[in-house]
Amino acid sequence: MRKLLHFIISSILFINYASAEVKVGVEGGLAFADMRAEETAQIIANASGSTVNYTYEEATWMGRIFADYEFTPEVHAEVGYFLTGSLDATYKISTDSATESYDAMGIDAAVVFYQDSVFFKAGMHSSELNGSANITIGGTTYAVTETISGSGFLVGGGLQMDETRYGLTYYSDMGGDADSDMLFLYAGLVF
């Protein structure tokens, strides 16, 4: 991930050096994700031989900063860094319970196509999912997951009016996990 980040930053600096127009932006909103709480509950149930009840969050905050390079008024390139809050799931066996939390961060790069104030983008991301490695319920510890990293694609679109933008971006395979996707609903500013 560091090599990709270094390449992206070097590319932006080189492009900027060639007297191109580079803008910076910030976006914030909600990330919706399936943290697979049902599968984790089943893993714990299989290991413990007990019924496991669970509750989980489906959304958390997400922020993203990015650089935007204009090739033409209709075609831009974006490179960004994103970070999410934690999504929590609580598992219960009888009267004992434990909470598991996941958060994500990563870098992304996309080609953005503008038509008037509407934009569409497609690209890739390199991300890391951080989660609990073990869940302890009633004195028994169950191995569940750990930090994973990997890459996937992204697609999105939205509206940009002057410096304000609103949009939706789909991130596939968060942390390289084919079952971990994320949807980012946001508002932002471009400077």
ROTIDO-337060 format. One record per residue (C-alpha): residue number from 0; residue in three letters; y, x, z. Coordinates in steps of 0.25 Angstrom, whole numbers, plus 2048, in hexadecimal, padded with zeros to 3 digits. Layout:
<nr: NUM rest: ALA Y: Y X: X Z: Z>
...
% end
This chain:
<nr: 0 rest: MET Y: 800 X: 800 Z: 800>
<nr: 1 rest: ARG Y: 80A X: 80C Z: 803>
<nr: 2 rest: LYS Y: 807 X: 812 Z: 7F5>
<nr: 3 rest: LEU Y: 80B X: 804 Z: 7EF>
<nr: 4 rest: LEU Y: 817 X: 803 Z: 7F7>
<nr: 5 rest: HIS Y: 81C X: 811 Z: 7F4>
<nr: 6 rest: PHE Y: 819 X: 80E Z: 7E5>
<nr: 7 rest: ILE Y: 821 X: 801 Z: 7E6>
<nr: 8 rest: ILE Y: 82D X: 807 Z: 7ED>
<nr: 9 rest: SER Y: 82D X: 813 Z: 7E4>
<nr: 10 rest: SER Y: 82D X: 80A Z: 7D8>
<nr: 11 rest: ILE Y: 839 X: 801 Z: 7DD>
<nr: 12 rest: LEU Y: 841 X: 80E Z: 7E0>
<nr: 13 rest: PHE Y: 83E X: 813 Z: 7D2>
<nr: 14 rest: ILE Y: 842 X: 806 Z: 7CC>
<nr: 15 rest: ASN Y: 84E X: 805 Z: 7D4>
<nr: 16 rest: TYR Y: 852 X: 813 Z: 7D0>
<nr: 17 rest: ALA Y: 852 X: 80F Z: 7C1>
<nr: 18 rest: SER Y: 85E X: 806 Z: 7C5>
<nr: 19 rest: ALA Y: 856 X: 7F9 Z: 7C6>
<nr: 20 rest: GLU Y: 85B X: 7ED Z: 7CE>
<nr: 21 rest: VAL Y: 852 X: 7ED Z: 7DB>
<nr: 22 rest: LYS Y: 855 X: 7E2 Z: 7E5>
<nr: 23 rest: VAL Y: 84F X: 7E0 Z: 7F3>
<nr: 24 rest: GLY Y: 84A X: 7D3 Z: 7F9>
<nr: 25 rest: VAL Y: 844 X: 7CD Z: 805>
<nr: 26 rest: GLU Y: 83B X: 7C1 Z: 807>
<nr: 27 rest: GLY Y: 836 X: 7B9 Z: 813>
<nr: 28 rest: GLY Y: 82E X: 7AD Z: 815>
<nr: 29 rest: LEU Y: 820 X: 7A8 Z: 818>
<nr: 30 rest: ALA Y: 812 X: 7AE Z: 814>
<nr: 31 rest: PHE Y: 807 X: 7A5 Z: 813>
<nr: 32 rest: ALA Y: 7F9 X: 7AB Z: 814>
<nr: 33 rest: ASP Y: 7EA X: 7A7 Z: 818>
<nr: 34 rest: MET Y: 7E6 X: 7B1 Z: 822>
<nr: 35 rest: ARG Y: 7D8 X: 7AC Z: 821>
<nr: 36 rest: ALA Y: 7D7 X: 7A7 Z: 830>
<nr: 37 rest: GLU Y: 7CB X: 79E Z: 82C>
<nr: 38 rest: GLU Y: 7C3 X: 7AB Z: 828>
<nr: 39 rest: THR Y: 7C7 X: 7B2 Z: 834>
<nr: 40 rest: ALA Y: 7C3 X: 7A7 Z: 83D>
<nr: 41 rest: GLN Y: 7B5 X: 7A6 Z: 836>
<nr: 42 rest: ILE Y: 7B3 X: 7B5 Z: 838>
<nr: 43 rest: ILE Y: 7B6 X: 7B4 Z: 847>
<nr: 44 rest: ALA Y: 7AD X: 7A7 Z: 847>
<nr: 45 rest: ASN Y: 7A2 X: 7AF Z: 841>
<nr: 46 rest: ALA Y: 7A3 X: 7BB Z: 84A>
<nr: 47 rest: SER Y: 7A5 X: 7B2 Z: 857>
<nr: 48 rest: GLY Y: 79B X: 7A7 Z: 854>
<nr: 49 rest: SER Y: 7A6 X: 79D Z: 859>
<nr: 50 rest: THR Y: 7AF X: 793 Z: 852>
<nr: 51 rest: VAL Y: 7BD X: 799 Z: 84F>
<nr: 52 rest: ASN Y: 7C9 X: 791 Z: 84E>
<nr: 53 rest: TYR Y: 7D6 X: 796 Z: 848>
<nr: 54 rest: THR Y: 7E4 X: 794 Z: 844>
<nr: 55 rest: TYR Y: 7ED X: 79C Z: 83B>
<nr: 56 rest: GLU Y: 7FB X: 79E Z: 835>
<nr: 57 rest: GLU Y: 7FD X: 79C Z: 826>
<nr: 58 rest: ALA Y: 80B X: 7A2 Z: 824>
<nr: 59 rest: THR Y: 813 X: 7AD Z: 82A>
<nr: 60 rest: TRP Y: 821 X: 7B4 Z: 826>
<nr: 61 rest: MET Y: 821 X: 7BE Z: 81B>
<nr: 62 rest: GLY Y: 82C X: 7C7 Z: 817>
<nr: 63 rest: ARG Y: 82E X: 7D0 Z: 80A>
<nr: 64 rest: ILE Y: 838 X: 7DA Z: 805>
<nr: 65 rest: PHE Y: 838 X: 7DE Z: 7F7>
<nr: 66 rest: ALA Y: 83F X: 7E6 Z: 7EC>
<nr: 67 rest: ASP Y: 842 X: 7DF Z: 7DE>
<nr: 68 rest: TYR Y: 843 X: 7E7 Z: 7D1>
<nr: 69 rest: GLU Y: 849 X: 7E0 Z: 7C5>
<nr: 70 rest: PHE Y: 843 X: 7E4 Z: 7B8>
<nr: 71 rest: THR Y: 84A X: 7D8 Z: 7B1>
<nr: 72 rest: PRO Y: 850 X: 7CC Z: 7B6>
<nr: 73 rest: GLU Y: 843 X: 7C5 Z: 7B4>
<nr: 74 rest: VAL Y: 839 X: 7D0 Z: 7B9>
<nr: 75 rest: HIS Y: 83A X: 7D7 Z: 7C6>
<nr: 76 rest: ALA Y: 831 X: 7DF Z: 7CF>
<nr: 77 rest: GLU Y: 830 X: 7DD Z: 7DE>
<nr: 78 rest: VAL Y: 82A X: 7E6 Z: 7E9>
<nr: 79 rest: GLY Y: 829 X: 7E1 Z: 7F7>
<nr: 80 rest: TYR Y: 824 X: 7E3 Z: 805>
<nr: 81 rest: PHE Y: 81F X: 7D7 Z: 80D>
<nr: 82 rest: LEU Y: 81B X: 7D4 Z: 81C>
<nr: 83 rest: THR Y: 816 X: 7C8 Z: 823>
<nr: 84 rest: GLY Y: 815 X: 7C2 Z: 831>
<nr: 85 rest: SER Y: 807 X: 7C0 Z: 837>
<nr: 86 rest: LEU Y: 7FE X: 7B4 Z: 834>
<nr: 87 rest: ASP Y: 7F6 X: 7B0 Z: 840>
<nr: 88 rest: ALA Y: 7E9 X: 7AA Z: 842>
<nr: 89 rest: THR Y: 7E3 X: 7A6 Z: 850>
<nr: 90 rest: TYR Y: 7D4 X: 7A5 Z: 852>
<nr: 91 rest: LYS Y: 7CD X: 79D Z: 85E>
<nr: 92 rest: ILE Y: 7BF X: 79E Z: 863>
<nr: 93 rest: SER Y: 7BE X: 794 Z: 86F>
<nr: 94 rest: THR Y: 7CB X: 797 Z: 877>
<nr: 95 rest: ASP Y: 7CD X: 7A5 Z: 873>
<nr: 96 rest: SER Y: 7D6 X: 7A8 Z: 867>
<nr: 97 rest: ALA Y: 7DC X: 7B4 Z: 85F>
<nr: 98 rest: THR Y: 7E7 X: 7B6 Z: 855>
<nr: 99 rest: GLU Y: 7E6 X: 7BE Z: 848>
<nr: 100 rest: SER Y: 7F3 X: 7C2 Z: 840>
<nr: 101 rest: TYR Y: 7F5 X: 7C6 Z: 832>
<nr: 102 rest: ASP Y: 801 X: 7CC Z: 82B>
<nr: 103 rest: ALA Y: 803 X: 7D2 Z: 81E>
<nr: 104 rest: MET Y: 80D X: 7DC Z: 817>
<nr: 105 rest: GLY Y: 80D X: 7E3 Z: 80A>
<nr: 106 rest: ILE Y: 815 X: 7E7 Z: 7FD>
<nr: 107 rest: ASP Y: 815 X: 7DF Z: 7F0>
<nr: 108 rest: ALA Y: 81A X: 7E2 Z: 7E2>
<nr: 109 rest: ALA Y: 81D X: 7D7 Z: 7D7>
<nr: 110 rest: VAL Y: 823 X: 7D4 Z: 7CA>
<nr: 111 rest: VAL Y: 82D X: 7C9 Z: 7CB>
<nr: 112 rest: PHE Y: 830 X: 7C0 Z: 7BF>
<nr: 113 rest: TYR Y: 83D X: 7B8 Z: 7C0>
<nr: 114 rest: GLN Y: 841 X: 7AC Z: 7B8>
<nr: 115 rest: ASP Y: 84F X: 7A7 Z: 7BC>
<nr: 116 rest: SER Y: 84E X: 7A5 Z: 7CB>
<nr: 117 rest: VAL Y: 83E X: 7A4 Z: 7CB>
<nr: 118 rest: PHE Y: 835 X: 7B0 Z: 7CD>
<nr: 119 rest: PHE Y: 826 X: 7B3 Z: 7CD>
<nr: 120 rest: LYS Y: 820 X: 7C0 Z: 7D1>
<nr: 121 rest: ALA Y: 812 X: 7C6 Z: 7D1>
<nr: 122 rest: GLY Y: 80E X: 7D3 Z: 7D7>
<nr: 123 rest: MET Y: 805 X: 7DA Z: 7E1>
<nr: 124 rest: HIS Y: 805 X: 7DD Z: 7F0>
<nr: 125 rest: SER Y: 7FF X: 7E7 Z: 7F9>
<nr: 126 rest: SER Y: 7FE X: 7E1 Z: 807>
<nr: 127 rest: GLU Y: 7F8 X: 7E3 Z: 815>
<nr: 128 rest: LEU Y: 7F2 X: 7D8 Z: 81E>
<nr: 129 rest: ASN Y: 7F2 X: 7DB Z: 82D>
<nr: 130 rest: GLY Y: 7E9 X: 7D3 Z: 836>
<nr: 131 rest: SER Y: 7E1 X: 7D3 Z: 843>
<nr: 132 rest: ALA Y: 7D5 X: 7DC Z: 842>
<nr: 133 rest: ASN Y: 7CE X: 7D5 Z: 84E>
<nr: 134 rest: ILE Y: 7CF X: 7C8 Z: 854>
<nr: 135 rest: THR Y: 7CB X: 7C7 Z: 863>
<nr: 136 rest: ILE Y: 7C7 X: 7B9 Z: 868>
<nr: 137 rest: GLY Y: 7C2 X: 7B7 Z: 876>
<nr: 138 rest: GLY Y: 7BF X: 7C6 Z: 878>
<nr: 139 rest: THR Y: 7B7 X: 7C7 Z: 86B>
<nr: 140 rest: THR Y: 7BE X: 7CF Z: 85F>
<nr: 141 rest: TYR Y: 7BB X: 7CB Z: 851>
<nr: 142 rest: ALA Y: 7BF X: 7D4 Z: 845>
<nr: 143 rest: VAL Y: 7C7 X: 7CC Z: 83B>
<nr: 144 rest: THR Y: 7CF X: 7D5 Z: 832>
<nr: 145 rest: GLU Y: 7D9 X: 7E1 Z: 831>
<nr: 146 rest: THR Y: 7E4 X: 7E6 Z: 829>
<nr: 147 rest: ILE Y: 7E1 X: 7E5 Z: 81A>
<nr: 148 rest: SER Y: 7EA X: 7EA Z: 80E>
<nr: 149 rest: GLY Y: 7E9 X: 7E8 Z: 7FF>
<nr: 150 rest: SER Y: 7F0 X: 7E2 Z: 7F3>
<nr: 151 rest: GLY Y: 7F1 X: 7D5 Z: 7EB>
<nr: 152 rest: PHE Y: 7FA X: 7CE Z: 7E2>
<nr: 153 rest: LEU Y: 806 X: 7C5 Z: 7E4>
<nr: 154 rest: VAL Y: 80D X: 7BA Z: 7DC>
<nr: 155 rest: GLY Y: 819 X: 7B2 Z: 7DF>
<nr: 156 rest: GLY Y: 826 X: 7AB Z: 7DB>
<nr: 157 rest: GLY Y: 833 X: 7A4 Z: 7DF>
<nr: 158 rest: LEU Y: 841 X: 7A2 Z: 7DD>
<nr: 159 rest: GLN Y: 84C X: 7AD Z: 7DE>
<nr: 160 rest: MET Y: 85B X: 7A8 Z: 7DE>
<nr: 161 rest: ASP Y: 865 X: 7B3 Z: 7DF>
<nr: 162 rest: GLU Y: 860 X: 7BB Z: 7EB>
<nr: 163 rest: THR Y: 858 X: 7B1 Z: 7F2>
<nr: 164 rest: ARG Y: 849 X: 7AF Z: 7EE>
<nr: 165 rest: TYR Y: 83E X: 7A5 Z: 7F2>
<nr: 166 rest: GLY Y: 82F X: 7A7 Z: 7EE>
<nr: 167 rest: LEU Y: 821 X: 7A7 Z: 7F1>
<nr: 168 rest: THR Y: 817 X: 7B3 Z: 7EF>
<nr: 169 rest: TYR Y: 808 X: 7B3 Z: 7F0>
<nr: 170 rest: TYR Y: 801 X: 7C0 Z: 7F5>
<nr: 171 rest: SER Y: 7F2 X: 7C1 Z: 7F2>
<nr: 172 rest: ASP Y: 7E8 X: 7C9 Z: 7F9>
<nr: 173 rest: MET Y: 7F1 X: 7CD Z: 805>
<nr: 174 rest: GLY Y: 7EC X: 7DA Z: 80B>
<nr: 175 rest: GLY Y: 7E2 X: 7DB Z: 7FF>
<nr: 176 rest: ASP Y: 7DA X: 7CF Z: 804>
<nr: 177 rest: ALA Y: 7D6 X: 7C5 Z: 7F9>
<nr: 178 rest: ASP Y: 7D7 X: 7BA Z: 804>
<nr: 179 rest: SER Y: 7E5 X: 7BD Z: 809>
<nr: 180 rest: ASP Y: 7F0 X: 7B7 Z: 801>
<nr: 181 rest: MET Y: 7FE X: 7B4 Z: 805>
<nr: 182 rest: LEU Y: 80A X: 7AB Z: 800>
<nr: 183 rest: PHE Y: 818 X: 7AF Z: 803>
<nr: 184 rest: LEU Y: 823 X: 7A4 Z: 803>
<nr: 185 rest: TYR Y: 830 X: 7AB Z: 804>
<nr: 186 rest: ALA Y: 840 X: 7AB Z: 803>
<nr: 187 rest: GLY Y: 847 X: 7B8 Z: 800>
<nr: 188 rest: LEU Y: 853 X: 7C0 Z: 7FC>
<nr: 189 rest: VAL Y: 855 X: 7CA Z: 7F1>
<nr: 190 rest: PHE Y: 861 X: 7D4 Z: 7F3>
% end
